[in-house]
Amino acid sequence: MDLIDLRSDTVTRPTPEMRRAMADAEVGDDVFGDDPTVHALEERAAELLGKEAALFVASGTMGNLVAQMAHLARGQETIAGYQSHVVLDEAAGHAVVVGTSVRALRERADGTMDLDEIRDAFRDASDPHQPITGLVVIENTHAHSMGRPLDVAYESAVAAIAHEGGVPMHIDGARFWNAAVALGISGRELAAPADSLTFCLSKGLSCPVGSVVAGTRDFIWRARRARKLLGGGMRQAGVLAAAGLVALRDGPAGTIERLADDHDNARRLAEALSAMAGIRSPGDIAQPADGPLDPGRVVTNFVLFRVERDRRAFVDACAGRGLLLDSFPHDQIRAATHRGIGADDIVRATEIIQAALGETSRRPISAAGAAR
Ligand SMILES: Cc1ncc(COP(=O)(O)O)c(C=O)c1O
């Protein structure tokens, strides 16, 4: 049975062009600065984002971590979304490794934080009781609001507040290119307000490994030191960077432009699900606990929803029929579309979900599941 794997866009396999480029990559010892393919990737990423320099790192988590290490001193504090990856899903690296605290603010339906709340969250540096605010982080796309893209106007407003407060703004852009494609603007435009950003090659862009951090030359130098400290200095890493160079090619030769197909497929899936009894809204920060699923909210590659079923039984019933879904916090289920999923898979996924609803017994949505 062919599996339809909608657990995440991280399950994507390298394209045949990537595999060829990896096999043929010219390499050297990147810790000595000798790997031409890593250099080429870093230069290409910096150029696409309109930044002075970039750094290839092992993962999105490492990218966010080295960015924090480069921006922050021990005892400082970061303002970030309550439901953001940096706050929820990076094993408290900010505390354990960077030695900083987080001031977490609730995000709104569209993944943004209230601008006045960001302003109010800055600490009083003249009060010795308080940590000193050192960084603002936003997540684009914002995973927990159904992968919503944050637009340049919002990014610029947050950056202006950060800069008024004398601190930089970092974008966790694990799915930065999904945001750019959904908004119909260039990476350069979307990256412009940020002092630094991370994007992942290993998600929708289909590379096997890696992320890129970008910013000023000076910031990247500090991030490079931080990467070494974390054990992230990689040697003949050009074998991996070669896949990234393929991903970042212009037009259909790369894997950025085609993200639009993933967004179309996600919307198609959401439309089909919204018509099914038993499928409810994710009950997330955006939607009431027990409302219907609104497919209009799906503009990138995530569909979040809940089921009037025992979630485990439902997810298992789907898996038994060949559809893999991810269990997300707060009793949600996530379906993420990606390069391995075609329009025909969406049709089959819809049929499987309908059948799984039919073979699991109804259970009302628990309001507690939506408590945030
Ligand atoms: C929003 C966000 N940021 C960062 C990351 C971390 O990426 P990685 O899994 O490569 O460490 C993820 C991973 O899913 C993510 O969704």
The ligand as a MOL file (V3000), in Angstrom:
LIG
                    3D

  0  0  0     0  0            999 V3000
M  V30 BEGIN CTAB
M  V30 COUNTS 16 16 0 0 0
M  V30 BEGIN ATOM
M  V30 1 C 8.3900 27.1260 13.1050 0
M  V30 2 C 9.5560 26.2030 13.2560 0
M  V30 3 N 10.7360 26.6820 13.6430 0
M  V30 4 C 11.8170 25.9020 13.7760 0
M  V30 5 C 11.7520 24.5550 13.5130 0
M  V30 6 C 12.9670 23.7010 13.7460 0
M  V30 7 O 13.4530 23.0670 12.6330 0
M  V30 8 P 14.3150 21.7170 12.7770 0
M  V30 9 O 13.3350 20.6030 12.9270 0
M  V30 10 O 15.0820 21.6750 11.4930 0
M  V30 11 O 15.1940 21.8670 13.9600 0
M  V30 12 C 10.5430 23.9970 13.1100 0
M  V30 13 C 10.4390 22.5430 12.8470 0
M  V30 14 O 9.4280 22.0060 12.5310 0
M  V30 15 C 9.4170 24.8350 12.9620 0
M  V30 16 O 8.2260 24.3540 12.5970 0
M  V30 END ATOM
M  V30 BEGIN BOND
M  V30 1 1 1 2
M  V30 2 1 2 3
M  V30 3 2 2 15
M  V30 4 2 3 4
M  V30 5 1 4 5
M  V30 6 1 5 6
M  V30 7 2 5 12
M  V30 8 1 6 7
M  V30 9 1 7 8
M  V30 10 2 8 9
M  V30 11 1 8 10
M  V30 12 1 8 11
M  V30 13 1 12 13
M  V30 14 1 12 15
M  V30 15 2 13 14
M  V30 16 1 15 16
M  V30 END BOND
M  V30 END CTAB
M  END
